[in-house]
Each structure stands twice: as structure tokens, then as C-alpha cells.
Amino acid sequence: MPLDLQQLHDAVITGDNKVSHSITEQALEEGIDPLSLVNEYMMPAMDEVGRRFETNEYYVPELLLSARAMKASLGLIRPLLTACDVEPLGRVISGTVKGDLHDIGKNLVGSMLEGGGFEVFDLGTDVAPEQFVEAAKEHKAHIIALSALLTTTMPSMKLTVEAFIEDGTRDQVKIFIGGAPVTQEFADEIGADGYSKNAVDAVAQAKQWMAASA
């Protein structure tokens, strides 16, 4: 029975990580181009997930499940793309800022960015400004994604933006911020390039930036 790749698309939308992993595995064994799996089935599925989130058909739990299903497939595909020198859409440094230990929002944004074709380097939580700067240089990052869930840790976002200015590398990266207490006004105030209200918005913004710089 021929492999139905539409099942991969559907598994990502419904958040079935076992099916997405299994179909991806079979497809690769049959010699199907890994990049076509991503571009023709998985990314359109994540676009549909994003659309459903925007129209309130999906909520955060569904986003998490779809991101997990996408990750299950990407885990098999990424090493092959790296071996073929396929460049990601862009490189992102992600982390929760100094003093803040919350990671659910950061993890969701990271998974959605990976699903959107980005390579994400997750620095974890409680990340000092200079760690973001060093990681950006080490990985030649295009985008820095800062997360904070506490009003008391929001000043760390400002310090991180300032750390890039002091390092002389501020113009080499786009910085966007997010988290429950964060607003567009705060992003403007600290000199960040943008604010994302949710994970879907973060992906759209990152894609926009990369398209503009191409």
C-alpha cells in the first residue's frame, strides 16, 4: 500500500506525534526528499494550525500538541538537511531573561519557530544579557527572542538590548520580546524591534524580518 503523505500533514494539524514520526520514518526509508516533506506537508500544516489559533478554533494546548508532532518529524529530518547543507530560514537565540524561571511560553515559541523552518538555539531560563550576546555571535543568529513572565524581570529585557548596543552588534540582530506582562509600548520603550503577543505572531514576525533582509 503506497504511503499517504497527506497523513503527515494531518498528523501535525491534529497533534498526533506518533503518526507524524512513523510516517516521516517510512517516507525517509522510501527515499522521499526530506526537504519536500517539510515544505509540502509539515509547514503548510503549521500554517493551518496558526490560522486556527488566530480564529480561536485552536488554543494553546492544541498548539503545543501540533508543535510536538512537528518536532517528532523534524528530529528525523534535521540531521539529513544538515548533511545536505540546507540552510534554515534563519537562526534564532531564545531564552527567558535573567531572574525569570518560566519556560512554557518560551518553549512554545521555540517549537513554533522550528516548525516554521527556523533553527532555534534555546538558552533556557534565567539567562544573563551577556549570554544572549555571546550565543548570537557563536551561532551567527539573525533573531533574538526574549521571554519574561514577571513584571520584576522585564528590566532584564532592557539590559539585554543594551548589552547588544555595548557590544557593537545591535544592528546585526532583530530582537523581539514576549510574555504575559509585556506590551508593544514596552518594546518601543526599550528599543526592541518588536513584540509578539503569542507564538503564532512570533513566527509571522520572524518570517517577515527574514524576507525583508533577503
N, C-alpha and C positions, 0 to 999 in steps of 0.2 A: 504494500500500500504506500503510495507516494506521500512524502512528508508535506503536511499542510502548514506553510509558514504563517498563514493568517492566524493560526493558533498562538504563535509567539506574540503577535500584535495584541490579540485578545487577552492573553495571559497578563501582559503588562497593564492593560487597562483595568482588568479585574483584580490585579494584585496577587496572582497565583504564582508564587516564586518557584514552586516545584515544577510546574508545567513550563515556565519560561526557561528554567535551567535545562530541563530534559529536551525540549525542542531545540534549544541552542546547541546542546551537545550533539544531538543527532545531525543537525544541519552541518556542523563543522566536520563531523565524521564523513559526511557525504561530499565534502569538498566545496560547500557553498561559501562564497566570498563573505568573510566576516564583516567587511565594511557595508555590504549591501544589507545584511541583517540589521545593522544599526540604522542606516539611512532610510531603508524602505519599510521597516516594520516597527523597530523599537522607538525611534524618535517621533514618527507620526503618532504612535500610541501615547507617548508622553505629552505631545501637543494636545491630544484629545483629553487626557487627564487634566491638563491645565485649563482647557476650555470648560470642562465640567466643574472644576473648582471655582472658576470665575462666575459661573451661572448658578452656584450653590447646589449643584447636583451631587458634588463630592465635597467632603470636608477633610480636615487634617488626617483622621485615621485612614481614609481611602488613599490620600496622598502618600502616606507612609508605606502602605502595602504596595502601591504601584512602584514607588521608589525602590523598595526591597526586591520586587520582581525584576526590575531593570538591573539592579546591582548583581543579582544572581546570574544574569546573562552576561553582563559586562565583565564579570570575574573570569569568564571563559574566553571572552573575545579580546580583552585589552592586551594580554601578552602577545597575541598574534598581530595586532595592529602595531604594537611597539616594534616587533621583529621586522615588520614591513616598512618601518619609518613613517607610519601615517601620523600626521600631526593632529593634535586635538584642536578643537575650535579656539581654545585659549587656556591659559594656566591660571588657576585661582588659589590664593592662600586664604584659608578660612580659619577662624578662631573666635572663641569667646574672650573678651578683653580681661585685663588684669583685675583680680579681685572678684570675678564672677565665675561661678562653677556650673552654671546652667548650660546644658548642651542639646536639648531636644530640638529647638528651633534651628540651631547651627547644623545639626546632623541632617535635618530635613532639607535645608537649603543646599548642603553639600551633595546629598543624594540626587536632588532635582537637577543641580548643575551638571553632575556626572551624566545623568540621563539626557541632558541637553547637549552632550558632546564635549564638555569641558574636562580637563584634568584638574582634580582638586587635591590640594595638599592641606590636610586638616591638622592644625597645631594643637587642637584640644581646647581645654578651658584654662582660665587664669593666665592668659598669655600676655607677657610684657611687651610694650611698644617696640623695643629693640629686636625682639624675637620675630615680629612681623617683618621688620626691615631686613633682617638677615635672611629669612626664608624667601622673601621676594627676590633678593639678589641671587641666592643659591639656585632657585628654580626658574629664574627669568620670568617671573609672574607678570601677567597683564592686569590682574584684578585682585584687590584685597577685600575680603568680606568680613566685616566686624560685627559681632553679635553681643548684645547686653540685655539682661532681663531685669536688672535692678537700676533704679534711678541713681543710686550711690556709685555705680560703676560706669555710668555714662561719661564722666570726665576722662576715663581711660581711653575712650574713643578719640577725644580731642588730643590727648597726649600722643596717641599713635599717629594721627595725621601730622602732628608737629615733629615727630621723630623722623618721618619721611622727608619733611622740609629740611630739617637739620642735616640729614644725610645727603641732601642734594639729589634725591631720587624721586621726589614727589611727582615730577612731570612724567615719570616713566610708568606710573600705575594709575588705575582708576580705583577709588576707594568707595565702597558703599556700605552703609550701616543698616542694621535692623534689630528688632527686638520689641517686646511689648511697650516699654515706655518711650521708645524712640520715635521722632517725628521728622518730617521734611524740614521743618523750621530749624530743628537742632542740627540736621545735616548741613544746612546752609550756614548756620552759625559757626560750626567748627571747620568749615572748608572741605567737607567730604564731597565727592562727586555725585552722590545720590543716596536715596533712601528706598529700601524695598519694604512694602507693607506685609509681604508674605513670600513664600518660596517660589511661587509661580511668577510673581512680579520680578523677583531677583534674576531668574533665568532670562526673562524677556529683556531686562535691562542689560544684562551681561552680553546677550546676543547683539543687541543694538550697538553697544560700545565696540564690540569686535568688528561688526560690519562697517562702522564709521571709520575705524582705523585701518581697514583692509586696503 
